[in-house]
Amino acid sequence: MITATNSPRFLIIQTAFIGDVILATALLEQLRAARPDAVLDVLVRKGNESLLAGHPFLNEVLIWEKKTPGDAFVKYRDLWRILTLIRARQYDVILNLQRFGATGLLTTLSKAKLTIGFTKNPFSQFFTHHVDHRYEPGIHEIDRNAGLLRPLGIYGARTRPRLYPSADDYAIARSYQGKPYVCIAPTTVWFTKQYPPKRWAELIQALPDDLMVYLLGAPTDMSVCETIRELSGREKGVVNLAGRMNLMRSAALHEGAVMNYVNDSAALHLCSATNAPTTAVFCSTVPEFGFGPLADGSRVVQTPEPLDCKPCGVHGRVRCPLGHFRCAWGIQVGDLKL
């Protein structure tokens, strides 16, 4: 347990993807409540730092460049730079949310007074404390992460992740909020976690005509969103914003929506972090893995058909292993309507 009178310095390591970083912000809320005097730093992969820009509880965001086109070794060279920085900071506590070797080595060599991580990390035997990480019904990823605080004597009620869009982010979002609207984030990295574009178009057709519909996504999602817009047949009231809103502006827009329709994806966690109304569509995965919605007004929609093949994995796949994709096509648009 941390009992020092001087402000303890913490580093939270989460160098995975967007959704993982969003969920890690719940730890910032918990640490702030338990130790308001603590100095909090976070290590993320390059590209995810914008999620934490202007975060009121953070002292510093360290950035690890894990991938550069044409440079296969940048990840390891930059790891040495990060290790040098971390050792110079002389952290009291490192909380490693990652379960992979590189961050385990970083934690082990950090010279921090206390190191805490998951037993699945191959270097966990060298940590001061290691905690089980299990996929169990009723246990959300934020609960698993919160388990890393127990060796510090920090317990408490479940705390939602939270993001802090800037005044500029909210101002941009307000420019689209002239009338009631819904947001649809129709894509994911993994094909089998994505509700089919044809069905998203059918949902738009079924929504009231007086609702604006905003399609959200990354620049790489522009063509899919445009296909959905065209398939919907609605000449007005459907706007393709893919590539035009960064993550924090998207979060601000989600917050003011009548409803947000998302897959099991980063957009789901954006909604959780802004307590925005959420309809989460789970195709090949299941919320029991611990990545379901956390907003007060949220619901999960899945196919009612019992499928022996569902779930086919924790993270989804590039194609349906059996070729039928019934976990997605079995979800009826009527189940998604307002």
C-alpha positions in Angstrom: 0.0 0.0 0.0 1.2 3.5 -0.8 1.6 5.5 2.4 4.2 8.0 1.5 3.5 11.6 2.5 4.9 13.0 -0.7 2.8 12.8 -3.8 3.2 9.3 -5.3 3.8 9.1 -9.0 1.9 6.5 -11.1 2.3 5.2 -14.6 -0.5 3.4 -16.4 0.6 1.4 -19.4 -2.0 0.7 -22.1 -0.4 0.5 -25.5 -3.2 -1.4 -27.2 -6.0 0.0 -29.4 -8.4 2.9 -29.1 -11.1 1.1 -27.1 -8.6 -0.3 -24.6 -7.3 3.2 -23.9 -10.8 4.5 -23.4 -11.6 1.8 -20.9 -8.3 2.5 -19.1 -9.6 6.0 -18.2 -11.7 4.4 -15.6 -8.5 3.8 -13.6 -7.7 7.5 -13.8 -11.1 8.2 -12.2 -10.6 5.7 -9.5 -7.0 6.8 -8.7 -8.1 10.4 -8.6 -10.8 9.6 -6.1 -8.6 7.4 -3.9 -5.4 9.5 -4.1 -6.1 13.0 -5.3 -2.5 13.9 -4.5 -1.1 11.4 -6.9 0.8 12.4 -10.1 -0.7 10.3 -13.0 1.1 9.5 -16.2 -0.1 7.2 -19.0 1.9 5.4 -21.8 0.0 4.8 -25.0 0.9 3.9 -28.6 1.4 6.7 -31.1 -2.0 7.7 -32.5 -4.0 7.3 -29.4 -2.7 10.3 -27.5 -5.5 12.5 -28.7 -7.9 10.7 -26.5 -6.1 12.0 -23.5 -5.4 15.6 -24.7 -6.4 18.0 -22.0 -7.4 15.3 -19.5 -7.7 17.1 -16.2 -6.2 14.4 -14.1 -3.1 13.6 -16.2 0.4 15.0 -15.7 2.0 13.6 -18.8 1.2 11.3 -21.7 4.1 9.2 -22.9 3.9 8.0 -26.5 5.4 4.8 -27.8 5.9 4.6 -31.6 5.1 1.0 -32.3 4.8 1.0 -36.0 6.3 3.0 -38.9 5.8 2.0 -42.5 9.1 0.7 -43.9 10.8 0.4 -40.5 10.3 -3.0 -38.9 12.5 -2.2 -35.9 11.1 1.2 -34.8 9.0 -0.5 -32.1 12.1 -1.9 -30.4 14.3 1.2 -30.8 11.6 3.4 -29.4 11.1 0.9 -26.5 14.6 1.7 -25.4 13.8 5.5 -25.5 10.6 4.9 -23.4 12.5 2.8 -20.9 15.1 5.5 -20.4 12.3 8.0 -19.8 10.5 5.8 -17.4 13.6 5.0 -15.3 14.3 8.8 -15.1 10.8 9.5 -13.8 11.4 7.1 -10.8 7.8 6.0 -10.5 6.3 4.8 -7.3 3.8 2.5 -9.0 3.5 1.1 -12.5 0.1 -0.4 -13.5 0.6 -2.5 -16.6 -2.7 -3.3 -18.3 -1.0 -5.0 -21.2 -0.5 -8.8 -21.3 2.3 -8.9 -23.8 6.1 -9.3 -23.4 7.4 -5.9 -24.6 5.5 -3.9 -21.9 6.3 -6.7 -19.4 10.0 -6.2 -20.0 9.5 -2.4 -19.8 7.8 -2.8 -16.4 10.4 -5.2 -15.1 13.3 -2.9 -15.9 11.5 0.3 -14.9 13.1 0.6 -11.4 9.6 1.5 -10.1 9.0 0.8 -6.4 5.9 -1.3 -7.1 5.0 -3.0 -10.4 1.6 -4.5 -10.9 0.2 -6.4 -13.9 -1.7 -9.4 -15.1 -0.5 -13.0 -14.7 -0.9 -13.5 -18.4 2.0 -11.2 -19.1 5.1 -13.4 -19.7 7.2 -11.2 -17.3 4.6 -11.1 -14.5 6.8 -13.3 -12.2 9.1 -10.3 -12.0 6.3 -7.9 -11.0 5.8 -6.9 -7.3 2.2 -8.1 -7.7 0.4 -10.0 -10.5 -3.4 -10.3 -10.8 -5.6 -12.8 -12.7 -7.3 -11.7 -16.0 -10.3 -13.9 -16.8 -13.2 -13.7 -19.2 -16.1 -14.4 -17.0 -19.8 -13.4 -17.3 -20.6 -10.2 -15.4 -17.0 -9.1 -15.3 -16.3 -6.1 -17.5 -12.8 -5.1 -18.7 -12.9 -2.1 -16.4 -13.5 -4.6 -13.5 -10.5 -6.6 -14.5 -8.4 -3.4 -14.8 -9.6 -2.3 -11.4 -8.2 -5.5 -9.9 -4.8 -4.0 -10.4 -5.6 -1.4 -7.7 -6.3 -4.0 -5.0 -2.7 -4.6 -4.1 -2.6 -0.8 -3.3 -5.6 -1.2 -0.9 -7.9 0.7 -3.3 -11.4 -0.8 -3.6 -14.6 0.9 -4.6 -17.7 0.8 -6.7 -17.5 0.3 -10.5 -16.4 3.5 -12.2 -17.2 4.3 -15.8 -14.4 5.4 -18.2 -14.6 9.1 -19.0 -13.2 11.3 -21.8 -13.0 15.1 -21.7 -13.7 16.6 -25.1 -12.5 20.2 -25.3 -14.6 23.3 -25.7 -13.7 23.3 -29.4 -14.8 19.7 -29.8 -18.2 20.5 -28.3 -18.5 23.6 -30.5 -17.9 21.5 -33.6 -20.4 19.0 -32.5 -23.0 21.7 -31.8 -22.8 22.7 -35.5 -24.6 19.4 -36.3 -27.1 19.5 -33.4 -29.7 21.8 -34.8 -32.3 19.0 -34.7 -32.7 15.6 -33.1 -30.3 13.0 -34.5 -28.9 9.5 -34.3 -25.3 8.4 -34.9 -24.4 5.2 -36.6 -20.8 4.0 -36.4 -21.2 1.0 -38.9 -17.6 -0.3 -39.1 -15.0 -2.2 -37.1 -11.5 -3.5 -37.7 -12.9 -7.1 -37.8 -15.4 -8.2 -40.4 -17.3 -10.6 -38.2 -18.0 -7.9 -35.6 -19.6 -5.6 -38.2 -23.4 -5.6 -38.9 -23.8 -5.8 -42.7 -24.1 -2.4 -44.6 -27.3 -3.6 -46.2 -28.9 -3.9 -42.7 -27.6 -0.5 -41.5 -29.3 1.0 -44.6 -32.5 -0.8 -43.7 -32.3 0.6 -40.2 -32.0 4.1 -41.7 -35.1 3.5 -43.8 -37.0 2.4 -40.6 -36.0 5.5 -38.6 -38.4 8.5 -38.4 -37.9 10.9 -41.3 -37.5 13.9 -38.9 -34.4 12.4 -37.4 -31.0 13.4 -38.8 -28.6 10.4 -39.3 -24.9 10.9 -38.9 -22.6 8.1 -40.2 -19.3 8.2 -38.3 -15.9 6.5 -38.8 -12.3 6.9 -39.8 -11.2 8.2 -43.2 -10.9 4.5 -44.3 -14.6 4.1 -43.6 -15.8 6.8 -45.9 -16.6 4.5 -48.8 -18.6 2.0 -46.6 -20.5 4.9 -45.0 -21.3 6.3 -48.5 -22.5 2.9 -49.7 -24.8 2.7 -46.6 -26.1 6.3 -47.3 -26.9 5.4 -50.9 -28.5 2.1 -50.1 -30.8 3.8 -47.6 -32.5 5.7 -50.4 -33.0 8.7 -48.2 -32.3 11.8 -50.3 -32.1 14.1 -47.2 -31.1 13.8 -43.6 -28.3 11.3 -43.9 -24.8 12.8 -43.6 -21.5 10.9 -44.1 -19.1 12.3 -41.5 -16.5 9.5 -41.8 -13.1 11.1 -41.8 -14.5 14.5 -40.9 -14.7 14.1 -37.1 -11.8 13.2 -34.9 -12.3 10.8 -31.9 -13.1 13.5 -29.4 -15.5 15.4 -31.6 -17.2 12.1 -32.4 -17.5 11.5 -28.6 -19.1 15.0 -28.2 -21.5 14.2 -31.0 -22.4 10.8 -29.5 -23.2 12.5 -26.2 -26.0 14.6 -27.7 -27.6 11.9 -29.8 -31.1 10.5 -29.4 -29.5 7.1 -29.9 -26.1 5.8 -31.0 -25.9 2.6 -33.0 -22.5 0.8 -32.8 -20.9 -2.5 -33.2 -18.6 -4.2 -30.7 -16.0 -1.5 -31.4 -14.2 1.6 -30.2 -17.3 3.7 -30.9 -19.1 1.6 -28.3 -16.5 2.7 -25.7 -16.7 6.3 -26.8 -20.4 6.2 -25.9 -19.7 4.6 -22.6 -17.1 7.3 -21.8 -19.6 10.1 -22.5 -22.6 8.2 -21.0 -24.4 8.4 -24.3 -27.4 6.3 -25.2 -26.2 3.2 -26.9 -27.5 0.3 -28.9 -24.6 -2.1 -29.2 -24.9 -4.8 -32.0 -22.9 -7.9 -31.2 -22.4 -10.2 -34.1 -19.6 -12.8 -33.7 -18.6 -11.7 -30.2 -20.6 -11.6 -27.0 -20.8 -9.0 -24.2 -19.8 -11.7 -21.7 -16.2 -11.1 -22.7 -16.5 -7.9 -20.8 -16.6 -5.2 -23.5 -20.3 -4.4 -23.4 -21.8 -0.9 -23.1 -21.7 1.0 -19.8 -23.9 4.0 -20.4 -27.0 4.3 -18.3 -29.2 4.2 -21.4 -27.7 1.2 -23.2 -28.8 -2.1 -24.6 -27.3 -5.0 -26.4 -28.8 -6.6 -29.5 -27.8 -10.1 -30.7 -29.3 -12.8 -32.9 -31.9 -14.8 -30.9 -30.9 -17.9 -32.8 -28.7 -20.2 -30.7 -25.5 -20.7 -32.6 -22.9 -23.3 -31.6 -20.3 -21.2 -33.5 -21.0 -17.9 -31.5 -18.7 -16.6 -30.2 -16.0 -17.6 -32.7 -13.3 -15.6 -30.8 -12.7 -12.7 -28.5 -11.6 -10.2 -31.1 -13.5 -11.2 -34.2 -12.3 -12.5 -37.5 -11.6 -11.3 -41.1 -14.4 -13.6 -42.4 -17.0 -16.0 -41.0 -15.3 -19.4 -40.6 -18.4 -21.2 -41.7 -19.4 -18.9 -44.5 -22.9 -18.1 -43.4 -22.4 -15.2 -41.0 -25.7 -16.0 -39.3 -24.6 -14.2 -36.1 -25.1 -10.9 -38.0 -27.8 -11.7 -40.6 -29.9 -13.2 -37.8 -30.2 -9.8 -36.1 -33.4 -8.2 -37.4 -33.6 -4.4 -38.0 -36.8 -4.3 -36.0 -34.8 -5.2 -32.9 -32.7 -2.1 -33.3 -35.4 0.5 -33.9 -36.1 3.2 -31.4 
